[in-house]
Amino acid sequence: MMDREMARQCFTDYVKDYDCTNPMISHKVTHTFHVADLAERIAMEAAGRGDCADFSWFLGLLHDIGRFEQVRQYGTFVDSQSVDHAQLGADILFKDGLIDRFPVQDLMPGWKAIAETAIRMHNQLALPEDMDEETRLFCQILRDADKIDIFRVVMELPFEKRIGKSKGLLTDTGEVSEEVMACVMEHRCVPRDARRSILDGMISHCCMAFELVYEVSRRLAVENKDLMRMLEAAEKIACERWGADASCTMKIVRREIEKSLGLAL
């Protein structure tokens, strides 16, 4: 098994070069450990193989390495106004050699190619159809874990903090684009460039629930209450900020998510 204590220390040693008094950095450290733990839990049920849990935990530890440099260079988490954090993180790890600091000697054969792909693909709208099944398994575990904890992050790190120095991203209205509502009704994630309003952005975070792959992931998303809290907060904001029509839209979003999950929130 991997030496997790050493792996955690390697991660901590890397992060200490960044300003951990910045809430964007400190929240990303917390997110990293949450995703690692969630990935392990998902793998234990979804994969049915003993070697998957350890590797999935490791992928969670590595997946957002690029966020720290993104914040230092650009002061935002908004990829479209800075850099694709997944590609940056994979380059730092596998091109610049950061991965060599980590204890990888006990990982399964072929781990490096899978890890690089999983990290590069964890923020993409969809995985390629021609991906081999082993790589797809670990990509899906990581993506599910990341989505589940993003529900918590949205609740705990205000919108203004997440965008940082980026401005003028979304109009301050309760209007919803036709494409966003189509995603809701078709139970799929919202493409980044479909979002026009702040309400579109709120709905897009909720829509990540539609594409949780594993039953255990859907159960965890319900059990930890963050998805429910996010939906309730979004409906309250919509009602107070934009009125009854926006509130009704959020009720529809919640209804469709519950139908998709097959679970009440």
C-alpha positions as a Python dict, from the first residue, in 0.01 Angstrom:
ca = {
    (1, 'M'): (0, 0, 0),
    (2, 'M'): (101, 359, -59),
    (3, 'D'): (266, 548, 225),
    (4, 'R'): (-17, 797, 268),
    (5, 'E'): (151, 988, 547),
    (6, 'M'): (446, 1060, 321),
    (7, 'A'): (211, 1148, 34),
    (8, 'R'): (25, 1396, 256),
    (9, 'Q'): (356, 1546, 365),
    (10, 'C'): (469, 1585, 4),
    (11, 'F'): (146, 1766, -75),
    (12, 'T'): (180, 1987, 236),
    (13, 'D'): (541, 2068, 148),
    (14, 'Y'): (431, 2180, -198),
    (15, 'V'): (144, 2395, -71),
    (16, 'K'): (346, 2572, 200),
    (17, 'D'): (507, 2786, -70),
    (18, 'Y'): (166, 2949, -124),
    (19, 'D'): (-20, 3200, 93),
    (20, 'C'): (-237, 2981, 312),
    (21, 'T'): (-390, 3290, 477),
    (22, 'N'): (-565, 3345, 144),
    (23, 'P'): (-906, 3173, 175),
    (24, 'M'): (-884, 3064, -188),
    (25, 'I'): (-573, 2863, -99),
    (26, 'S'): (-691, 2731, 239),
    (27, 'H'): (-1025, 2619, 98),
    (28, 'K'): (-849, 2440, -185),
    (29, 'V'): (-633, 2249, 64),
    (30, 'T'): (-946, 2140, 249),
    (31, 'H'): (-1114, 2048, -80),
    (32, 'T'): (-816, 1834, -178),
    (33, 'F'): (-835, 1617, 133),
    (34, 'H'): (-1214, 1589, 111),
    (35, 'V'): (-1193, 1472, -250),
    (36, 'A'): (-922, 1219, -164),
    (37, 'D'): (-1138, 1069, 112),
    (38, 'L'): (-1451, 1069, -106),
    (39, 'A'): (-1264, 905, -395),
    (40, 'E'): (-1150, 628, -163),
    (41, 'R'): (-1505, 570, -37),
    (42, 'I'): (-1648, 562, -388),
    (43, 'A'): (-1378, 325, -511),
    (44, 'M'): (-1435, 81, -225),
    (45, 'E'): (-1795, 26, -337),
    (46, 'A'): (-1787, 99, -707),
    (47, 'A'): (-1467, -71, -820),
    (48, 'G'): (-1477, -400, -634),
    (49, 'R'): (-1097, -426, -630),
    (50, 'G'): (-865, -377, -337),
    (51, 'D'): (-602, -177, -527),
    (52, 'C'): (-850, 85, -647),
    (53, 'A'): (-915, 260, -316),
    (54, 'D'): (-552, 352, -251),
    (55, 'F'): (-495, 481, -602),
    (56, 'S'): (-824, 672, -605),
    (57, 'W'): (-728, 844, -280),
    (58, 'F'): (-398, 944, -440),
    (59, 'L'): (-574, 1087, -744),
    (60, 'G'): (-788, 1299, -513),
    (61, 'L'): (-474, 1428, -344),
    (62, 'L'): (-323, 1533, -676),
    (63, 'H'): (-622, 1645, -880),
    (64, 'D'): (-618, 2020, -802),
    (65, 'I'): (-244, 2082, -778),
    (66, 'G'): (-283, 2336, -1057),
    (67, 'R'): (-524, 2551, -854),
    (68, 'F'): (-248, 2687, -630),
    (69, 'E'): (-37, 2825, -913),
    (70, 'Q'): (-354, 2948, -1084),
    (71, 'V'): (-437, 3159, -779),
    (72, 'R'): (-82, 3289, -745),
    (73, 'Q'): (-55, 3390, -1110),
    (74, 'Y'): (-410, 3502, -1186),
    (75, 'G'): (-592, 3548, -854),
    (76, 'T'): (-899, 3353, -966),
    (77, 'F'): (-1044, 3003, -999),
    (78, 'V'): (-1213, 3095, -1328),
    (79, 'D'): (-1035, 2888, -1593),
    (80, 'S'): (-1184, 3084, -1884),
    (81, 'Q'): (-1022, 3403, -1759),
    (82, 'S'): (-691, 3250, -1655),
    (83, 'V'): (-570, 2898, -1734),
    (84, 'D'): (-717, 2548, -1743),
    (85, 'H'): (-623, 2436, -1392),
    (86, 'A'): (-642, 2066, -1476),
    (87, 'Q'): (-397, 2097, -1765),
    (88, 'L'): (-170, 2318, -1556),
    (89, 'G'): (-174, 2070, -1268),
    (90, 'A'): (-95, 1775, -1494),
    (91, 'D'): (192, 1969, -1651),
    (92, 'I'): (335, 2058, -1309),
    (93, 'L'): (315, 1695, -1200),
    (94, 'F'): (416, 1504, -1511),
    (95, 'K'): (616, 1749, -1721),
    (96, 'D'): (788, 1952, -1452),
    (97, 'G'): (845, 1642, -1238),
    (98, 'L'): (655, 1718, -917),
    (99, 'I'): (520, 1362, -919),
    (100, 'D'): (874, 1235, -849),
    (101, 'R'): (854, 1375, -495),
    (102, 'F'): (565, 1143, -407),
    (103, 'P'): (590, 780, -284),
    (104, 'V'): (466, 596, -593),
    (105, 'Q'): (665, 273, -574),
    (106, 'D'): (373, 63, -450),
    (107, 'L'): (117, 177, -706),
    (108, 'M'): (-23, -61, -966),
    (109, 'P'): (143, -107, -1306),
    (110, 'G'): (48, 161, -1558),
    (111, 'W'): (-57, 406, -1286),
    (112, 'K'): (124, 708, -1432),
    (113, 'A'): (-63, 724, -1762),
    (114, 'I'): (-395, 674, -1586),
    (115, 'A'): (-316, 939, -1326),
    (116, 'E'): (-215, 1198, -1583),
    (117, 'T'): (-531, 1137, -1786),
    (118, 'A'): (-756, 1146, -1480),
    (119, 'I'): (-610, 1478, -1365),
    (120, 'R'): (-625, 1633, -1712),
    (121, 'M'): (-987, 1520, -1759),
    (122, 'H'): (-1135, 1582, -1415),
    (123, 'N'): (-1283, 1922, -1509),
    (124, 'Q'): (-1399, 1837, -1861),
    (125, 'L'): (-1769, 1828, -1952),
    (126, 'A'): (-1745, 1465, -2069),
    (127, 'L'): (-1493, 1184, -2111),
    (128, 'P'): (-1391, 1062, -2458),
    (129, 'E'): (-1596, 767, -2579),
    (130, 'D'): (-1287, 572, -2687),
    (131, 'M'): (-1122, 576, -2342),
    (132, 'D'): (-1015, 232, -2215),
    (133, 'E'): (-1222, 92, -1928),
    (134, 'E'): (-946, 96, -1667),
    (135, 'T'): (-874, 463, -1725),
    (136, 'R'): (-1246, 544, -1741),
    (137, 'L'): (-1303, 379, -1403),
    (138, 'F'): (-1054, 602, -1223),
    (139, 'C'): (-1157, 914, -1416),
    (140, 'Q'): (-1518, 858, -1313),
    (141, 'I'): (-1434, 794, -949),
    (142, 'L'): (-1231, 1114, -932),
    (143, 'R'): (-1491, 1321, -1115),
    (144, 'D'): (-1770, 1196, -887),
    (145, 'A'): (-1568, 1275, -574),
    (146, 'D'): (-1482, 1622, -702),
    (147, 'K'): (-1845, 1704, -784),
    (148, 'I'): (-1969, 1593, -442),
    (149, 'D'): (-1729, 1820, -258),
    (150, 'I'): (-1788, 2113, -491),
    (151, 'F'): (-2142, 2125, -348),
    (152, 'R'): (-1980, 2196, -10),
    (153, 'V'): (-1734, 2447, -154),
    (154, 'V'): (-2014, 2644, -320),
    (155, 'M'): (-2184, 2674, 18),
    (156, 'E'): (-1874, 2765, 216),
    (157, 'L'): (-1673, 2985, -22),
    (158, 'P'): (-1881, 3282, -145),
    (159, 'F'): (-1910, 3349, -518),
    (160, 'E'): (-1703, 3667, -491),
    (161, 'K'): (-1418, 3473, -329),
    (162, 'R'): (-1427, 3198, -592),
    (163, 'I'): (-1397, 3438, -885),
    (164, 'G'): (-1128, 3647, -712),
    (165, 'K'): (-995, 3909, -952),
    (166, 'S'): (-1220, 3801, -1239),
    (167, 'K'): (-1502, 4043, -1307),
    (168, 'G'): (-1797, 4079, -1542),
    (169, 'L'): (-1847, 3705, -1582),
    (170, 'L'): (-2226, 3680, -1551),
    (171, 'T'): (-2507, 3930, -1562),
    (172, 'D'): (-2682, 3997, -1231),
    (173, 'T'): (-3023, 3872, -1339),
    (174, 'G'): (-3259, 3586, -1267),
    (175, 'E'): (-3301, 3504, -1634),
    (176, 'V'): (-3221, 3149, -1742),
    (177, 'S'): (-3093, 3065, -2087),
    (178, 'E'): (-3280, 2812, -2297),
    (179, 'E'): (-2968, 2594, -2319),
    (180, 'V'): (-2932, 2583, -1940),
    (181, 'M'): (-3296, 2481, -1892),
    (182, 'A'): (-3255, 2219, -2165),
    (183, 'C'): (-2968, 2072, -1962),
    (184, 'V'): (-3191, 2062, -1655),
    (185, 'M'): (-3473, 1882, -1834),
    (186, 'E'): (-3235, 1642, -2010),
    (187, 'H'): (-3046, 1570, -1684),
    (188, 'R'): (-2700, 1671, -1798),
    (189, 'C'): (-2424, 1910, -1695),
    (190, 'V'): (-2422, 2267, -1825),
    (191, 'P'): (-2148, 2367, -2071),
    (192, 'R'): (-1942, 2656, -1940),
    (193, 'D'): (-2020, 2885, -2233),
    (194, 'A'): (-2398, 2836, -2194),
    (195, 'R'): (-2407, 3039, -1874),
    (196, 'R'): (-2515, 3400, -1910),
    (197, 'S'): (-2667, 3507, -1577),
    (198, 'I'): (-2583, 3450, -1212),
    (199, 'L'): (-2888, 3223, -1190),
    (200, 'D'): (-2749, 3021, -1483),
    (201, 'G'): (-2429, 2983, -1282),
    (202, 'M'): (-2614, 2869, -972),
    (203, 'I'): (-2812, 2615, -1173),
    (204, 'S'): (-2497, 2486, -1342),
    (205, 'H'): (-2347, 2392, -1006),
    (206, 'C'): (-2664, 2205, -912),
    (207, 'C'): (-2666, 2022, -1247),
    (208, 'M'): (-2342, 1846, -1163),
    (209, 'A'): (-2560, 1606, -963),
    (210, 'F'): (-2710, 1474, -1288),
    (211, 'E'): (-2386, 1312, -1396),
    (212, 'L'): (-2275, 1137, -1081),
    (213, 'V'): (-2189, 795, -1221),
    (214, 'Y'): (-2204, 560, -924),
    (215, 'E'): (-2488, 476, -690),
    (216, 'V'): (-2258, 526, -393),
    (217, 'S'): (-2176, 875, -523),
    (218, 'R'): (-2543, 968, -548),
    (219, 'R'): (-2602, 835, -197),
    (220, 'L'): (-2309, 1029, -54),
    (221, 'A'): (-2430, 1348, -223),
    (222, 'V'): (-2764, 1308, -46),
    (223, 'E'): (-2629, 1190, 289),
    (224, 'N'): (-2383, 1473, 344),
    (225, 'K'): (-2659, 1735, 285),
    (226, 'D'): (-2440, 1980, 90),
    (227, 'L'): (-2638, 1937, -232),
    (228, 'M'): (-2963, 1993, -45),
    (229, 'R'): (-2823, 2301, 130),
    (230, 'M'): (-2699, 2439, -200),
    (231, 'L'): (-3039, 2394, -366),
    (232, 'E'): (-3220, 2551, -73),
    (233, 'A'): (-2980, 2845, -64),
    (234, 'A'): (-3012, 2895, -441),
    (235, 'E'): (-3391, 2896, -420),
    (236, 'K'): (-3384, 3148, -134),
    (237, 'I'): (-3144, 3377, -320),
    (238, 'A'): (-3348, 3347, -639),
    (239, 'C'): (-3668, 3441, -458),
    (240, 'E'): (-3520, 3733, -266),
    (241, 'R'): (-3311, 3870, -551),
    (242, 'W'): (-3519, 3808, -862),
    (243, 'G'): (-3870, 3710, -753),
    (244, 'A'): (-4123, 3432, -797),
    (245, 'D'): (-4028, 3321, -1149),
    (246, 'A'): (-3665, 3260, -1051),
    (247, 'S'): (-3778, 3077, -736),
    (248, 'C'): (-4007, 2857, -947),
    (249, 'T'): (-3715, 2776, -1177),
    (250, 'M'): (-3510, 2654, -883),
    (251, 'K'): (-3800, 2436, -768),
    (252, 'I'): (-3797, 2273, -1112),
    (253, 'V'): (-3421, 2217, -1088),
    (254, 'R'): (-3464, 2047, -750),
    (255, 'R'): (-3746, 1829, -880),
    (256, 'E'): (-3540, 1711, -1177),
    (257, 'I'): (-3235, 1639, -962),
    (258, 'E'): (-3444, 1429, -725),
    (259, 'K'): (-3585, 1237, -1022),
    (260, 'S'): (-3235, 1182, -1158),
    (261, 'L'): (-3091, 1064, -828),
    (262, 'G'): (-3393, 852, -743),
    (263, 'L'): (-3363, 994, -392),
    (264, 'A'): (-3539, 1270, -202),
    (265, 'L'): (-3324, 1558, -86),
}
